[in-house]
Amino acid sequence: MEKILEKFSKKYKRVLITGGTGFLGKNMVPLLEDAGVEVTATGRNYNLMDWEKAEELFTMKDYDIIFHAAVFQGAGDFTIKYPADQFYKNNLIHTNVLECRRRFQPNSRIVGIGSTCSYPGGIPVLSESDYFTGPLHPSVETYGLTKCLMQQGIRAYKQQYKLPGTTAVFATLYGPHDEFDPTKSHVVSALIKKFCEAVRDGKDEVEVWGDGLQTRELIFVEDQISGLLLTCDYDGDMINIGTGQETRIRDLAEMIKEVSGFTGKIVYNTNRFVGVKRKVLNIDRAKDLYGWTTDNKLHSLEEGLSKTIEWYNKEML
């Protein structure tokens, strides 16, 4: 991480992170600031659906690079419950950001934060060449399409106006400052909350959604930030940044149980929402071009979970 930060900070002195007051930003901002980078991180204080607020943000100062992470989203069945809200709000956010960048920050670079949800739903291993080759998974269809719009928007502005940028597609993040609200949390934070509270309250069992055989690609947030900074100069349309490894939810639950100190029983509820059964990013492009995961050591799942559970017990319980 230190070498990646040092190289990044020599080139990019002023950074804007939209959606930067959330999980990613809370971990990313202090790392960049400690490296001497001037960071502007915005959240609800700048409603990017509002053109005037977006214009205010993009005319406030000059930025060298923009990480566009602002989005309206949630976890679990949120994407099924609110498809219209996601369509309306996310498309406004993305189009306002891209047009403001063109008008007011033409000398900047932009990196959009993508999602595995925007890949075809029937493909378990996701390569960049698979984009736009099939329908999205029904459980995340609208949200995924808005991420497709963002990616295509960055591409369109690059083609017409020669404005540099790319889209970085993340694996499933976890770590300190994650979202632990059950209506918004993803699998790791949801399970950490359940197990840690079960330990605190002396419960005998913890419920896990599904049969536990579904898999996810999990990456500790500091590792994801390393990959983002390492590949931000990529000139192609999009690049996958993940671990390239799958973890069964059953194995994840057992590891969280062990690390948290829970001694009760795990109950698998097959009647609850589980989403896609299996997906993992093909990270060969990032490996070949940047030495991703080969030249830099990632946290093991146990290491990442231990750090996250320690933080949760200290800050959230």
N, C-alpha and C positions, 0 to 999 in steps of 0.2 A: 504493500500500500504506500509506503513512504516514497519509493522511487516513482510510482505512478503519480502521486500528488505533486512531487517536485517537478516532474516534466510538465504536467498540466498547468501548474501555477506560473511557469515561465512564459507560457503562451497566452493564457486566459487570465486577465487581471480583474475583470468585472463580469459577474455571472448573475443571470436572472433565472430563478426557479419558480415557474408557475405551479401552484399546488404545493408549494415548498414548505408549508407549515404542517404538513401531515407526516406520515410515517417515514417516507423516504427523506424528506427535507430535514426532519429533526435529527436524523443521523448524518446527512450529507453536509449540512451547513457548518457545523462545528469543525468537521474535517477540513473543509475548504478554507474557513477563516483561520484556522491554525496554520495553514500553509501560506497565509498572506493574501488570500483572494478576497476581494470585496463582493459580498453576496447580497442580493436582494431576493428574499423569499416571500412569496405572497400566498394567501389563502382566501378566506372569506372576506378579508378586508378589501379585496379587489374582486368584485363580481364580474368575471370576464364574459358573462352573457350580455352585460351592459357595455355597449360600444364606448360610451364616454369614460367609463372606468378603465376599460382596456386601453384606450388612447392615453389616458392619464398615466398609466403604468409605463407604457412604451415611449413616452416623451419625457419621463422624469430624469433619465440619465442615459448615457450610452452603455451598451452591453457588448461584450466580446462574444459571448455564447449564451444561448437560451436553452434551458432544459424545460421542455413543456410537459408537465405532469398533471396539470389541472384537469379534473374530470368529475363527473357526477356518477358515483357507483356505490355498490354495496356487495356483500357476499351472500352465500347461500342462495335462497330463492328470491333475493332482491331483484335480480335481473329479469325474473319472470313476472314479478308483481308490478314493476314500474317501467315497462318498455317504452311507453310514449314519453315519459319524463326524461328518460335517458336519451332518446332520439332528439328531442327538442333542445334540452340543455347542453348536451355534449356537442352537438353540431354547431350551436351558437358559439360555444367556447372555442372550438377549434378554428372556425372560420374567422372569428374576431382576432384571435392570436396571430394567425398566419397573415392576415391582411395588415394588421398593425405592424407586424415585423417588417413587411414589405415597405410600408410607407415611412416608418419612423426609425427602423433599425436595419437598413439594407447592408450594413457592413458587418453584421453579426452572423454567427452560425447558429442553426437551430437543430436540436435533437429531440424528437418526439418520443415519449415513453409509450411503447406499444404493449400488446397483450397477446398471450397465447389464445385468447378467446376469438381473435380475429382470423385464426387459421381454420381451414375446413374441419368440421367436427368429426369426420370419419377416419382421420389419419392419426395414428398414435404417436408416430415420430415426425416432428415438424421441422422441415427444412425450408429455407427462404424461398426456394423454387416452388413450394407447394401453395404459396399465397395466391388467392383468387382461382384456385383450381376446383373448388367444390363448395357446397352449402355449409354454413356454420352450424355448430351444435345448437339445437332449439333452445336449450336452457340459457344461452348467452348470446343469442342471435343479434338482437338489437344493439346491445353494448359492443359486441365484436364489430358490427358494421360501422359504428361511429369511430372506432379505432382504425378501421380500414379507410374511412374518410380522412382522418388525420394523416395517415401515411400517404395516401394519394395526394392530399393537399400539399404536403412538403415536397413531394415529387413534382407536382404541377408547377409550383413556384420556382423550383430549381430549373425546370425545363424552359419556362417562359421568361423568367427574370434572372436566371443564372445565380440564384441565391442558394448558397451551400447549406446542406443539411441531410439528415438521415433519420431513420426510426430504429430505436433499439428495443428489441422484444425481450421482456424479462421472463424469468421463471417465477414461481410462487415465493414471494419474499416473506421472511420472518425475522424477528429480532426485537431489541429494545424499542419502545415507542410504537410498537405495532398497535393496530386497532383491536381492542378487546371487547367492544360492544357486540353482543351476540347477533345483532341485526346487520353488522358490517364486517365482522371478523372472518378471516379465512381459516383454513383448517388448523394450522399450527397454533395460532393465537387462541382460537376457540377451544382447542383441547388443553392448552396450558391453563387457561382460565378454569376450565372444569376440574382438572386434576389438582391444581393448587388450592382451589376453594374446597375441594373434597377433603384434602389433607387438613386444612384449617378447621373445617366444620365436623371432621370425624365421620364422614360418610362411608358407607360400605361398598358403594358401586358408582361407576361413572358411565354414562351413556355415550356411545360413539355412533354417528350416523352411518348407515350402510353396513355391509358385511365385512368391511375392512380390507377387501381385496382390491379396491380401486387404488390407483397409484397417482402420485403427484411428484413433480420435480421441485425440490425445495432448495432455496439458497439463502444463506445468512446475509443480512442487509449490507454489512460492510463489504462482503465479497461482491455483491451486486454493484455497489458504488464503484469499486475498483474496476470492474468490467466496463461500466458506463464511461468512466474517465479514460480508460485505456483505449476504447474504440470510438470515441466521440468524433474523431476526424475521418471516419470512414466515409468514402464518397459515393458508395452505392445507395440503393433505396432503403435497405433495411438489413439489420444484422441481429442474430440471436445471441443472447448472453445468458447462459445458465450453467448448470453443472453437467448436463448431459446424463444425469443419473436419476432413476426412478426410485421412489420409496413407497412401499405399500402402507396404506393408512393403518393397517393392523400393526405393522412394525413400528410406525411412528408412535402410535398410542402406547405400545409396550415400552418404548424408550422414554417417553414423557412420564409414564407411570414410574419407571425406575428412577429417573433423575429427580422427579418431584418428591419422591418418598412415599407415594401412595401405595397402600398395602391391600386395598380392597379388590373388587371384581370389576372387570370391564364388560359391559353389556352392549352388544351390537344391535342396533335398531334398523332392520332392513326396510322399514316403512318410511323412513325419512329421506329427504332430498340428498342426492350424492353427486349430481352433475355428471360430467364426462368420466368414463370408467378409467381411461388411461391417456396420458399425453406427456411427452418429453421433447425438449428442443434438441435438434441437431446443431451442435456448436462447432462443427468443423471449420466454418468460415472464420470465426473468431480465433480458433486455434491456429489455423494456417497463417493468417495475416498478422496476428498480434501475440501469438504464444499464450493465448488465454487458457488457463488451468494447467498449462505445462511449465510456464516460466514463473508462475505465481501460485503459491499454495493456498487452497481454500480451507475454510473451517470444515471439520468433519461435522456430521449431523449432531453427534453427541456434544461436541464443543459448542456449537451454535445454540443448541437447546439449553445447555447448562448456563450460558451467559444470559439467555433470554429469561429463563425461569428465575435466575438470581435477581435480575432487574425487576421482574414482575412481583416477586415476593417483597421486594424492598419498596417499590414505588406504587403498586396497585392494590395490594392487600391491606 
